[in-house]
Amino acid sequence: MKKIYHLGTCDTCRRILKELSPLEGIELQEIKTEPLTAKQLEEMKKLSGSYEALFSKRARLYRQKGLHEKELSEAEFKNLLLAHYTFLKRPVILTDNDIFIGNSKKVVNAAKAALHS
């Protein structure tokens, strides 16, 4: 299964989806209109090793809620990821056995190679 979790209103996500084209056979999930389920998040955690790896500390809400001043537990990262789409580091790209998180050039290039191999 190949899947990409993205935010449709995010320019960076749109640019990366274009870079990853063609997207035939790849399931897309727009996380604002179709929020993550606990099961999906658990699957991502298994591949990434932690909820923190999936968490975007660049999200505006992270600072607005004063979370940058706290030491968050894995359970808190999980609850925040399930509570609001903005906390997911985007895009998250899944292949059969790999996960690619975020938008760095290195991650996007590795994901592209894995998706089209």
KAMODA-V750147 format. One record per pair of residues at least 24 apart in sequence whose ideal C-beta (glycine too) atoms are under 10 Angstrom apart, sorted by the first residue. I is the first residue (numbers start at 1). J is the second residue. Records with the same first field share a line. If there is no record, write none. Layout:
I: J  J
This chain:
1: 25  26  27  43  94  95  96
2: 26  27  28  93  94  95  96  98  111  114  115  116
3: 27  28  29  40  43  44  92  93  94  95
4: 28  29  30  90  91  92  93  94  100  111  115
5: 29  30  31  34  36  40  41  44  54  85  88  89  90  91  92  93  94  101
6: 30  31  32  88  90  91  92  93
7: 31  32  33  85  86  88  90  91
8: 32  33
10: 86  90  91  103
12: 90  91  102  103  108
13: 90  91  103
14: 91
15: 103  108
16: 90  91  93  102  103  107  108  111  112
17: 91  93
19: 105  108  109  111  112
20: 91  93  108  111  112  115  116
21: 112  115  116
22: 115  116
23: 115
25: 115
26: 93  94  95  115  116
27: 94
28: 91
29: 91  92  94
30: 85
31: 84  85  86  88  90  91  92
32: 84  85  86
33: 85
34: 85
35: 81  82  83  84  85  88
36: 81  82  85  87  88  92
37: 82
38: 78  81  82
40: 82  92  94
41: 77  78  81  82  88  92
42: 78
43: 94  99
44: 81  88  92  94  99  101
45: 74  77  78  81  99
46: 99
47: 92  94  95  97  98  99  100  101
48: 89  92  98  99  100  101
49: 99
50: 74  77  78
51: 75  76  77  78  79  80  81  82  87
52: 76  77  78  81  89
53: 77  89  99  101  102
54: 78  81  87  88  89  90  92  99  101  102
55: 80  81  87  88  89  101
56: 80  81  86  87  88  89  90  101  102
57: 87  89
58: 86  87  89  102
59: 84  85  86  87  88  89  90
60: 86
61: 86  87
62: 86  87
